[in-house]
Amino acid sequence: MSKRQRKRKTTLSKRQQKIMEFLQEFIGSQHYPPTIREIGAAAKISSTSVVNYNLNRLEELGYIKRERAVSRGLRLLKPLQEAVQDLAEGVRDFIDIPVVGRIVAGEPVPVPASDFSYMPDETITLARGIIRDEGDLFALQVQGNSMIDELINDGDTVILRRQQTAENGETVAAWLRDQEETTLKKFYLENDGRVRLQPANPYLKPIFTTPDNVGIQGKVVMVIRQLH
């Protein structure tokens, strides 16, 4: 088991953190532990079985010790500060990636700007370990089937690292300056100096243009499949 996996297993949910806050406050002031119903009322949990589940989870993680045969048989093993730290570490294990718009995997289409900042504000949350060298990431929803041989289908979401250069064979979001159009294609710099934007679909033709007409906006680093 990796260090990241071990850390994930000790992460508290927000509900469990709320219970820990109440336990420390109650025991600190009353000098004895609360009942199950008092814990439920404080954490806004109506079901005693749900309270028991979360207390069992806290015991498994080593935050509390329960004596089930004894009334109010509960004591704290870890201070609240450690619980809060575990919650913060769990949050840091995830990254929110903005979904900044749609991109056509087919014929390029006009868009009102050379970047995607005009699109609605949405996010996708992913575990940090999934993507190496995160950098400046953004997501685009794909329309069209020109990249199906790269396993990028209509309705999928692509995660891109924002960058302005590309190597031959990389799948990129390309801005065609003269046409004021954008498209998702594989990038190639030909021996004659032209840029070839190649679809991954044998029924579609590549786009040939000059390097100064192409603005690389990002390189695809992940595809999130839309299941129908």
DRENMI-548068 format. One line per 10 residues: number of its first residue (from 0); for each residue z, y, x of N, C-alpha, C. Coordinates in steps of 0.02 Angstrom, whole numbers, plus 50000, padded with zeros to 5 digits. Layout:
% residues N
NUM	Z:Y:X:Z:Y:X:Z:Y:X  ... .
***
This chain:
% residues 228
0	50000:49940:50042:50000:50000:50000:50000:50062:50044  49956:50110:50028:49950:50170:50069:50008:50217:50056  50016:50266:50101:50068:50317:50093:50057:50356:50029  49994:50371:50013:49979:50408:49953:49997:50368:49891  49984:50302:49891:50002:50260:49835:50077:50256:49826  50115:50251:49881:50187:50249:49876:50214:50313:49846  50185:50369:49867:50208:50434:49841:50194:50439:49767  50134:50416:49745:50118:50420:49675:50167:50382:49632  50192:50326:49656:50237:50284:49617:50305:50317:49607  50323:50365:49648:50388:50399:49640:50381:50466:49604 .
10	50323:50481:49579:50313:50545:49545:50343:50543:49475  50379:50596:49457:50409:50602:49391:50361:50637:49343  50363:50615:49280:50328:50651:49228:50369:50714:49211  50338:50760:49175:50373:50820:49154:50432:50803:49108  50423:50753:49066:50478:50732:49022:50536:50705:49062  50521:50665:49113:50574:50638:49155:50608:50693:49195  50570:50744:49217:50601:50800:49250:50649:50837:49203  50628:50845:49139:50670:50878:49090:50736:50840:49080  50731:50773:49078:50791:50732:49071:50836:50741:49132  50806:50742:49192:50846:50752:49253:50882:50819:49252 .
20	50847:50871:49229:50877:50938:49225:50938:50936:49179  50930:50903:49121:50985:50900:49073:51043:50859:49100  51028:50802:49132:51081:50760:49159:51123:50797:49210  51089:50833:49255:51127:50868:49307:51169:50925:49277  51140:50961:49229:51177:51016:49197:51236:50989:49157  51224:50936:49118:51278:50909:49075:51334:50879:49117  51316:50837:49166:51368:50805:49207:51405:50857:49248  51369:50909:49271:51401:50961:49310:51452:51000:49271  51439:51009:49206:51486:51050:49165:51538:51008:49130  51520:50948:49108:51566:50906:49069:51603:50854:49112 .
30	51575:50839:49170:51604:50790:49216:51602:50719:49189  51559:50707:49141:51544:50639:49118:51472:50640:49090  51439:50582:49087:51369:50582:49068:51360:50588:48992  51301:50611:48970:51287:50617:48899:51268:50550:48868  51266:50549:48802:51244:50489:48766:51167:50489:48761  51141:50432:48739:51068:50426:48730:51043:50479:48681  51079:50488:48626:51057:50537:48575:51062:50608:48601  51111:50623:48642:51116:50690:48671:51059:50703:48719  51040:50652:48757:50983:50659:48802:50919:50670:48762  50911:50630:48707:50852:50637:48665:50846:50706:48634 .
40	50903:50732:48610:50902:50799:48579:50883:50852:48631  50909:50846:48691:50894:50896:48743:50822:50893:48765  50793:50832:48768:50724:50824:48791:50674:50825:48733  50700:50836:48671:50658:50838:48611:50621:50772:48601  50659:50717:48608:50633:50650:48597:50672:50621:48539  50637:50604:48484:50671:50580:48425:50687:50506:48429  50649:50468:48469:50657:50396:48472:50704:50377:48529  50757:50339:48513:50803:50316:48566:50769:50267:48613  50720:50230:48588:50684:50182:48632:50643:50220:48684  50616:50278:48666:50578:50318:48714:50626:50347:48766 .
50	50685:50368:48745:50736:50392:48792:50754:50336:48840  50765:50276:48813:50782:50218:48855:50727:50202:48905  50665:50207:48882:50608:50193:48928:50610:50241:48987  50620:50305:48974:50620:50354:49028:50681:50347:49073  50738:50329:49044:50797:50317:49085:50787:50255:49129  50755:50204:49102:50740:50144:49142:50693:50162:49199  50645:50205:49184:50598:50227:49236:50634:50266:49291  50679:50310:49272:50718:50348:49321:50762:50302:49363  50788:50249:49331:50828:50201:49369:50784:50163:49418  50725:50142:49397:50679:50107:49442:50661:50150:49503 .
60	50655:50214:49492:50636:50260:49546:50696:50280:49589  50755:50259:49569:50814:50272:49610:50848:50339:49598  50834:50371:49541:50865:50435:49526:50932:50428:49491  50940:50374:49452:51003:50363:49416:51023:50290:49421  51086:50276:49403:51112:50208:49397:51142:50200:49328  51123:50146:49293:51148:50136:49225:51193:50074:49222  51248:50082:49186:51292:50026:49170:51288:50016:49094  51245:49970:49073:51230:49964:49002:51288:49938:48960  51334:49903:48991:51392:49876:48953:51447:49927:48944  51439:49986:48973:51491:50038:48971:51464:50098:48933 .
70	51506:50125:48888:51487:50186:48852:51477:50243:48901  51423:50280:48893:51404:50335:48938:51400:50310:49011  51377:50249:49019:51375:50220:49086:51312:50241:49124  51314:50302:49149:51256:50329:49185:51281:50376:49239  51253:50372:49298:51270:50421:49351:51208:50438:49391  51208:50498:49418:51152:50523:49459:51156:50496:49530  51099:50474:49557:51096:50453:49626:51059:50503:49670  51012:50541:49640:50974:50591:49677:50985:50659:49644  50988:50712:49683:50994:50779:49653:50929:50801:49621  50935:50850:49576:50876:50875:49541:50823:50901:49589 .
80	50845:50930:49646:50796:50959:49692:50745:50907:49716  50768:50844:49725:50722:50792:49746:50673:50774:49690  50698:50775:49628:50654:50761:49571:50600:50814:49565  50619:50878:49573:50571:50932:49570:50520:50927:49626  50543:50908:49686:50498:50901:49743:50447:50845:49730  50470:50790:49701:50425:50734:49686:50372:50756:49636  50393:50795:49585:50345:50818:49536:50293:50864:49569  50315:50908:49613:50268:50953:49647:50219:50915:49690  50244:50863:49725:50199:50822:49767:50148:50786:49724  50169:50763:49664:50122:50730:49620:50066:50776:49598 .
90	50084:50839:49582:50034:50888:49563:49985:50901:49620  50010:50904:49682:49967:50917:49739:49919:50859:49752  49932:50801:49724:49887:50744:49734:49824:50750:49692  49819:50802:49650:49761:50811:49607:49728:50878:49622  49664:50883:49604:49627:50945:49614:49588:50960:49551  49589:51023:49529:49550:51045:49472:49484:51074:49497  49429:51047:49471:49362:51068:49492:49330:51105:49434  49308:51167:49444:49277:51204:49389:49209:51176:49370  49198:51168:49304:49132:51150:49278:49098:51216:49262  49049:51234:49303:49023:51302:49299:48956:51308:49261 .
100	48931:51252:49235:48869:51257:49197:48830:51193:49195  48766:51200:49177:48720:51143:49173:48664:51152:49223  48637:51097:49246:48580:51099:49291:48529:51048:49269  48466:51065:49274:48413:51021:49250:48390:50974:49306  48394:50909:49292:48366:50859:49338:48297:50841:49310  48250:50887:49318:48183:50882:49291:48145:50943:49314  48109:50974:49269:48076:51037:49286:48129:51092:49294  48121:51136:49343:48169:51191:49350:48167:51236:49288  48223:51266:49272:48227:51309:49213:48255:51376:49233  48234:51429:49198:48260:51496:49214:48335:51499:49199 .
110	48372:51535:49242:48442:51551:49230:48452:51624:49246  48503:51656:49216:48509:51729:49223:48538:51753:49289  48556:51708:49336:48582:51730:49400:48572:51675:49451  48578:51693:49515:48566:51644:49568:48628:51603:49583  48683:51615:49547:48741:51572:49553:48761:51550:49483  48816:51513:49477:48834:51485:49412:48897:51518:49383  48914:51578:49406:48976:51609:49386:48974:51633:49313  48915:51633:49282:48910:51659:49214:48928:51607:49162  48939:51544:49182:48950:51491:49134:49023:51489:49111  49037:51452:49055:49106:51448:49029:49154:51417:49079 .
120	49218:51433:49070:49270:51410:49116:49299:51344:49091  49280:51287:49123:49307:51222:49109:49323:51189:49176  49365:51138:49174:49384:51104:49236:49383:51028:49226  49375:50993:49283:49383:50920:49286:49438:50907:49337  49486:50865:49320:49541:50849:49365:49529:50781:49397  49530:50779:49464:49519:50718:49502:49574:50708:49553  49588:50646:49571:49634:50632:49626:49604:50655:49691  49644:50687:49733:49619:50716:49795:49588:50664:49841  49616:50603:49843:49592:50553:49889:49523:50528:49874  49495:50543:49814:49429:50518:49796:49375:50552:49837 .
130	49384:50616:49853:49332:50655:49887:49357:50673:49957  49319:50655:50007:49336:50674:50075:49313:50745:50090  49352:50780:50132:49332:50847:50153:49314:50890:50093  49365:50904:50052:49353:50935:49987:49310:50998:49990  49330:51047:50030:49293:51109:50034:49295:51147:49968  49243:51187:49955:49238:51227:49894:49196:51187:49844  49228:51155:49796:49194:51109:49750:49183:51142:49682  49128:51122:49651:49115:51142:49582:49076:51085:49548  49074:51087:49482:49042:51033:49444:48987:51062:49400  48935:51022:49389:48880:51041:49345:48864:50982:49299 .
140	48849:50997:49237:48826:50946:49191:48750:50939:49197  48727:50877:49198:48657:50862:49212:48618:50855:49147  48559:50887:49145:48511:50877:49092:48447:50849:49122  48420:50796:49092:48357:50769:49117:48366:50706:49157  48310:50673:49173:48311:50607:49205:48270:50604:49269  48261:50662:49302:48221:50661:49363:48257:50629:49422  48323:50617:49417:48361:50589:49473:48389:50520:49456  48356:50484:49411:48384:50420:49388:48386:50367:49443  48340:50370:49491:48342:50322:49545:48398:50335:49595  48430:50394:49589:48491:50409:49627:48553:50398:49584 .
150	48543:50363:49526:48598:50348:49479:48630:50411:49451  48588:50463:49442:48610:50524:49408:48569:50529:49344  48603:50519:49288:48569:50516:49224:48584:50577:49181  48545:50585:49129:48556:50639:49081:48626:50633:49051  48664:50687:49051:48732:50687:49024:48786:50675:49076  48767:50654:49137:48817:50645:49190:48842:50713:49214  48896:50711:49251:48922:50770:49285:48920:50758:49359  48892:50806:49397:48890:50801:49469:48941:50848:49499  48977:50824:49551:49023:50865:49589:48987:50886:49652  48986:50951:49666:48950:50978:49725:48998:51015:49770 .
160	48985:51012:49835:49019:51054:49883:48976:51116:49895  49005:51175:49884:48966:51236:49891:48946:51246:49965  48881:51249:49977:48855:51262:50045:48785:51289:50039  48761:51321:50093:48697:51354:50091:48644:51319:50133  48661:51263:50164:48614:51225:50204:48613:51153:50181  48561:51117:50199:48556:51046:50180:48517:51008:50233  48533:50944:50239:48496:50898:50283:48445:50860:50241  48393:50835:50274:48342:50796:50239:48373:50737:50203  48354:50729:50140:48378:50673:50101:48439:50687:50059  48471:50745:50069:48530:50761:50029:48510:50788:49960 .
170	48548:50770:49910:48537:50794:49842:48573:50860:49832  48536:50911:49812:48564:50978:49810:48547:51013:49744  48585:51065:49730:48567:51114:49679:48528:51169:49715  48464:51177:49697:48420:51224:49732:48399:51280:49685  48406:51341:49711:48386:51401:49675:48318:51424:49703  48268:51428:49658:48201:51451:49677:48198:51526:49663  48200:51565:49717:48209:51637:49710:48152:51671:49672  48089:51656:49692:48032:51690:49661:48028:51674:49587  48041:51613:49569:48036:51592:49500:48100:51606:49460  48154:51623:49496:48220:51631:49465:48236:51570:49422 .
180	48230:51512:49453:48242:51448:49420:48285:51405:49465  48320:51358:49434:48364:51313:49471:48350:51241:49453  48363:51195:49499:48348:51125:49487:48390:51081:49533  48396:51018:49514:48433:50968:49553:48383:50919:49583  48379:50919:49650:48329:50877:49684:48354:50856:49752  48317:50808:49783:48329:50790:49853:48291:50839:49897  48324:50861:49950:48295:50912:49994:48261:50881:50055  48200:50906:50071:48166:50885:50132:48130:50946:50162  48136:50954:50228:48098:51004:50264:48040:50968:50298  47978:50982:50276:47919:50947:50300:47899:50972:50369 .
190	47858:50932:50403:47834:50950:50470:47792:51014:50470  47759:51028:50413:47718:51088:50409:47759:51151:50392  47825:51143:50388:47868:51200:50375:47885:51212:50302  47851:51175:50257:47867:51184:50186:47930:51145:50167  47960:51165:50113:48016:51128:50084:47990:51085:50027  48011:51021:50027:47994:50977:49972:48058:50961:49933  48058:50977:49869:48114:50959:49825:48091:50899:49785  48120:50841:49803:48094:50777:49780:48135:50749:49723  48104:50735:49665:48140:50700:49612:48149:50627:49631  48199:50595:49602:48210:50524:49612:48188:50487:49549 .
200	48124:50497:49533:48093:50467:49475:48019:50460:49490  47992:50399:49491:47923:50390:49513:47871:50422:49467  47891:50444:49408:47844:50474:49361:47840:50550:49367  47880:50579:49412:47882:50651:49419:47859:50672:49489  47828:50730:49493:47801:50755:49556:47852:50800:49591  47850:50802:49658:47894:50847:49695:47873:50920:49689  47919:50964:49706:47906:51036:49710:47898:51054:49783  47843:51086:49801:47832:51111:49869:47837:51187:49868  47874:51215:49916:47882:51287:49920:47901:51306:49991  47908:51371:50004:47926:51395:50070:48002:51398:50077 .
210	48028:51392:50139:48101:51394:50149:48134:51457:50123  48099:51515:50129:48131:51577:50107:48135:51583:50031  48101:51537:49996:48104:51537:49923:48159:51492:49895  48193:51455:49940:48243:51407:49918:48313:51430:49939  48357:51433:49892:48428:51447:49906:48469:51385:49889  48497:51354:49940:48540:51295:49928:48607:51320:49902  48628:51293:49845:48692:51316:49815:48747:51264:49824  48729:51202:49834:48780:51152:49844:48749:51083:49853  48788:51039:49885:48768:50970:49897:48808:50924:49852  48774:50877:49821:48808:50829:49777:48850:50781:49818 .
220	48915:50776:49801:48960:50730:49836:48987:50675:49790  48977:50683:49724:49002:50632:49678:48965:50639:49612  48957:50582:49578:48928:50581:49511:48979:50549:49463  48992:50583:49408:49037:50556:49357:48993:50534:49299  48992:50470:49286:48947:50441:49237:48969:50453:49165  48921:50473:49123:48933:50482:49052:48918:50415:49018  48968:50382:48990:48959:50318:48956:48945:50331:48882  48894:50298:48857:48875:50308:48787:48899:50249:48745 .
***
